Amino acid sequence: MIINLIRKSKRKYYFDFFTEHNSNIKKTWEGIRQLVNVNKKKSVSIKLLNENNKPITDNKEMANTFKIFYLNLGNSIEQKIPNSQQSFLSYLDITEIATIISNFGLKKASGPNSIPNNLLKEFRSLLTLSKSL
């Protein structure tokens, strides 16, 4: 009986809360976070960075260290990828590509190149005609 009373009370509280704040998105999200028991993320501040066994505490020097790290990240990952003697085209299975294109939904969002799905489906036979694209 008490559990039912607590549930009804909570339901009424949140109904009233969201009704009162239905035009205030900030308050709405506060209510949602409270309801699902998610706290706001706290900001993290780096006080010390260790680069090549050298402690760095200066903010500007830390920023430059991060900048250099991320500038070189692509090259360092690329060096770890083994070279292949085969062309990337040898990995394409034309039948599989044609099947994937056939299964595209016409009402779904287009992909990263913003080519509408209906165009891909329309020109599927041309796109999968040859491996020598």
C-alpha positions as CSV (number, residue, x, y, z in Angstrom):
1,M,0.0,0.0,0.0
2,I,2.8,2.4,0.9
3,I,4.7,1.5,-2.3
4,N,1.6,2.3,-4.4
5,L,1.2,5.6,-2.6
6,I,4.9,6.5,-3.3
7,R,4.5,5.6,-7.0
8,K,1.3,7.7,-7.3
9,S,3.0,10.6,-5.5
10,K,6.1,10.4,-7.8
11,R,3.9,10.1,-10.9
12,K,1.9,13.2,-9.8
13,Y,5.1,15.1,-9.0
14,Y,6.7,14.5,-12.4
15,F,3.4,15.1,-14.2
16,D,3.1,18.5,-12.5
17,F,6.8,19.2,-13.0
18,F,6.7,18.6,-16.8
19,T,3.4,20.3,-17.2
20,E,4.8,23.4,-15.4
21,H,8.0,23.4,-17.4
22,N,6.8,22.2,-20.8
23,S,8.2,25.3,-22.5
24,N,11.5,25.4,-20.6
25,I,13.9,22.9,-22.2
26,K,16.5,23.3,-19.5
27,K,14.1,22.5,-16.7
28,T,12.7,19.7,-18.8
29,W,16.1,18.1,-19.1
30,E,16.7,18.6,-15.4
31,G,13.5,16.7,-14.7
32,I,14.5,13.9,-17.1
33,R,18.0,13.6,-15.5
34,Q,16.4,13.5,-12.1
35,L,13.9,10.9,-13.2
36,V,16.4,8.5,-14.7
37,N,19.0,9.3,-12.0
38,V,21.7,10.7,-14.3
39,N,23.9,13.5,-13.0
40,K,25.4,16.2,-15.2
41,K,28.9,15.4,-16.2
42,K,31.5,17.3,-14.3
43,S,34.3,19.0,-16.1
44,V,37.7,17.4,-15.9
45,S,40.8,19.5,-15.5
46,I,44.2,18.1,-16.3
47,K,46.8,19.3,-13.8
48,L,49.8,17.1,-14.9
49,L,50.8,15.5,-18.2
50,N,53.7,13.1,-18.5
51,E,55.4,13.3,-21.9
52,N,58.6,11.1,-22.4
53,N,59.0,10.9,-18.6
54,K,59.0,14.7,-18.3
55,P,56.2,16.2,-16.2
56,I,54.3,19.1,-17.8
57,T,52.2,21.4,-15.7
58,D,52.0,24.5,-17.8
59,N,48.6,24.8,-19.6
60,K,50.1,26.2,-22.8
61,E,52.7,23.4,-23.0
62,M,50.1,20.8,-22.3
63,A,47.9,22.2,-25.1
64,N,50.9,22.1,-27.5
65,T,51.7,18.5,-26.4
66,F,48.1,17.4,-27.1
67,K,48.1,19.3,-30.5
68,I,51.3,17.5,-31.6
69,F,49.9,14.2,-30.5
70,Y,46.7,14.5,-32.4
71,L,48.4,16.0,-35.5
72,N,50.6,12.9,-35.7
73,L,48.0,10.4,-34.8
74,G,46.8,9.6,-38.3
75,N,50.4,9.0,-39.5
76,S,51.3,6.8,-36.6
77,I,48.2,4.7,-37.1
78,E,48.8,4.5,-40.9
79,Q,52.3,3.2,-40.3
80,K,50.9,0.2,-38.3
81,I,48.7,-0.9,-41.2
82,P,50.4,-3.5,-43.3
83,N,50.8,-2.9,-47.0
84,S,48.7,-5.0,-49.3
85,Q,49.7,-6.2,-52.8
86,Q,46.0,-6.3,-53.8
87,S,43.9,-3.5,-55.0
88,F,41.0,-2.4,-52.8
89,L,38.7,-3.5,-55.7
90,S,39.7,-7.1,-55.1
91,Y,37.8,-6.9,-51.7
92,L,34.5,-5.8,-53.3
93,D,31.9,-8.4,-53.9
94,I,29.7,-6.9,-56.6
95,T,26.7,-9.2,-55.8
96,E,26.9,-8.3,-52.1
97,I,27.0,-4.5,-53.0
98,A,24.0,-4.9,-55.3
99,T,22.1,-6.7,-52.5
100,I,22.9,-4.0,-50.0
101,I,21.8,-1.3,-52.4
102,S,18.6,-3.2,-53.1
103,N,17.8,-3.3,-49.4
104,F,18.1,0.5,-48.9
105,G,14.9,2.0,-47.7
106,L,13.6,4.9,-49.9
107,K,12.4,6.8,-46.9
108,K,15.6,6.5,-45.0
109,A,18.3,9.2,-44.7
110,S,21.0,9.3,-47.3
111,G,24.5,8.3,-46.4
112,P,27.6,10.4,-45.7
113,N,27.9,11.4,-49.3
114,S,24.3,12.7,-49.4
115,I,23.4,10.6,-52.4
116,P,19.7,9.9,-52.2
117,N,18.8,6.2,-51.8
118,N,16.4,6.3,-54.8
119,L,19.3,7.4,-57.1
120,L,21.5,4.6,-55.8
121,K,18.8,2.1,-56.4
122,E,18.0,3.5,-59.8
123,F,21.7,3.3,-60.9
124,R,22.5,0.1,-59.0
125,S,23.3,-1.8,-62.2
126,L,25.8,0.8,-63.3
127,L,27.4,1.0,-59.9
128,T,27.9,-2.7,-59.8
129,L,28.7,-3.3,-63.4
130,S,32.4,-3.5,-63.3
131,K,35.3,-3.7,-60.8
132,S,37.4,-1.4,-62.9
133,L,35.7,1.8,-61.6
